[in-house]
Amino acid sequence: MAIFHVTTWADWEAAEAVGSYRMSTKGATLDEVGFIHASSAEQLPRVAAFLYAGTDEQLVVLELDDDGIRGSGIRIPWEDGGDGELFPHIYGALDTRFVMAVHPAEFDADGVLRY
């Protein structure tokens, strides 16, 4: 099963250089938050718009191997995002080998994320 995470191209390139992704969400690290925010495919456009609408930064969507991450011993519970909706939270650094695909992403004229 795949889960998704939206980030900047710069943050992804930095992760590739060291083999580990440690950003939790826009402007906050795993160390600061305690987990990496992720989304289902259905949640992703809404989450991306909330975090990155109006940004000039180049974005990417990371398609993550949920089973592989769990198999490595990292917990991914689905937890309340604050309004009762459940989101996958990754409790550990993300080894870049668990990124199945990197999709360039941008918002279309209607503000919908395309990737």
C-alpha positions in Angstrom: 0.0 0.0 0.0 1.2 3.5 -0.7 1.0 6.6 1.4 2.1 10.1 0.3 4.0 13.1 1.6 4.3 16.5 -0.1 7.5 18.4 0.3 9.8 20.8 -1.5 12.2 19.7 -4.1 15.0 21.2 -2.0 14.1 19.2 1.0 13.9 16.0 -1.1 17.3 16.7 -2.7 18.8 17.2 0.8 17.4 13.8 1.9 18.7 12.1 -1.2 22.2 13.4 -0.4 22.2 11.7 3.0 19.9 8.8 2.4 17.3 9.8 5.0 14.3 12.2 5.0 13.6 14.0 8.3 11.1 16.7 7.5 7.8 16.3 9.3 5.8 19.0 7.5 6.5 22.4 5.9 9.1 24.1 8.0 9.2 21.5 10.8 11.5 18.5 11.3 10.9 15.0 12.6 12.9 16.0 15.7 10.6 19.0 16.4 7.3 17.2 15.8 8.1 13.6 16.6 6.7 12.0 13.4 6.5 12.6 9.7 3.1 13.7 8.4 1.7 11.6 5.6 -1.6 11.3 3.7 -3.7 8.9 1.7 -4.1 9.7 -2.0 -7.5 11.1 -1.3 -6.2 13.4 1.5 -3.1 14.6 -0.3 -4.6 17.4 -2.5 -6.3 19.0 0.5 -3.2 18.7 2.7 -0.9 20.1 0.0 -3.2 23.1 -0.5 -3.3 23.8 3.2 0.5 23.7 3.5 1.7 25.0 0.2 -0.9 27.1 -1.6 0.7 30.2 -3.0 4.3 28.9 -2.6 6.9 29.7 -5.2 8.9 26.6 -4.2 9.1 23.6 -6.5 7.1 20.8 -4.9 7.3 17.0 -5.1 5.0 14.2 -3.9 6.8 11.3 -2.4 5.0 8.0 -2.9 6.0 5.9 0.1 6.1 2.1 0.6 3.9 1.7 3.7 4.6 -2.0 4.0 8.4 -1.6 3.6 8.5 1.2 6.2 6.5 -0.9 8.6 8.7 -3.9 7.8 11.8 -1.9 8.9 10.2 -1.5 12.4 8.9 2.1 12.0 5.4 2.5 13.3 2.8 4.2 11.1 -0.4 4.5 13.1 -3.4 6.4 11.6 -4.0 9.2 14.1 -6.4 12.1 14.5 -5.1 15.2 12.6 -7.0 17.5 14.9 -10.5 17.3 13.5 -11.3 13.7 13.9 -9.9 12.7 10.5 -7.2 10.0 10.6 -3.8 10.5 8.9 -0.8 8.2 8.7 2.0 9.4 11.0 5.5 7.9 10.4 7.4 7.6 13.7 10.9 7.6 12.5 13.3 8.9 9.8 12.4 7.8 6.3 15.1 5.9 4.5 15.0 7.1 0.9 14.9 3.5 -0.3 11.2 3.5 0.9 10.3 6.2 -1.6 8.8 4.3 -4.5 8.3 7.3 -6.8 9.0 11.1 -6.7 6.3 13.0 -8.6 6.9 16.7 -9.6 3.8 18.6 -8.4 2.2 21.9 -8.9 -1.1 23.6 -8.3 -3.3 24.2 -11.4 -5.2 27.4 -12.1 -8.0 26.2 -9.8 -5.6 25.5 -6.9 -5.8 21.7 -7.3 -2.5 19.8 -6.8 -1.4 18.0 -9.9 1.3 15.3 -9.8 
